[in-house]
Amino acid sequence: MLMTSEWAFILDEADELSAMILSSGPVKRLKEAYAIVYTDVELASQIQAFGRMKEHYEDVQRFGKYHPDYHTIMKKIREQKRALDLDDRIAALKLAENDMQDLLDEVSLIIGRSVSEAVKVPVSNPFFNSGSSCGTGCGTGGSCSCSA
């Protein structure tokens, strides 16, 4: 494939879009929330402990209720998850992640629609999903106007 002036223009525009996204408010809030969560040594250790507990949980899930530690692992993982979910810093990080994902979904839809209205763009937010060209029928067993 040869590099043409059109490709160079597209690459320049992509770099500009990337810079705009990286300097946006949602990215700044995500970086701040991430720094707040992971610079707190105690909170970071709770997250690591939860990660280790998730490994035990996955091992228990293979055997189900027949695993000898089933009830204790299930109880501990719920307690740890609840403790993390109730932390305001974790909640702020999750909100920042959702805002960032919404921004990326919106940009993806704009780019997809600029190519063609028929382009299917996967999005995580149902609000954006209703605006995509294929609605909610693709892959869900519903009726869809797409030809895929």
Buried (B, 14 or more C-beta within 10 A) or exposed (E): EEEEEEEEEEEEEEEEEEEEBEEBEBBEBBEEBBEBBEEBEEBEEBBEEBEEBEEBBEEBEEEEEEBEEBEEBBEBBEEBBEEBEEBEBBEBBEEBBBBBBBBBBBBBBEEBBEEEEEBBBEBEEEEBBEBBBBBEEBEEEEEBEBEE
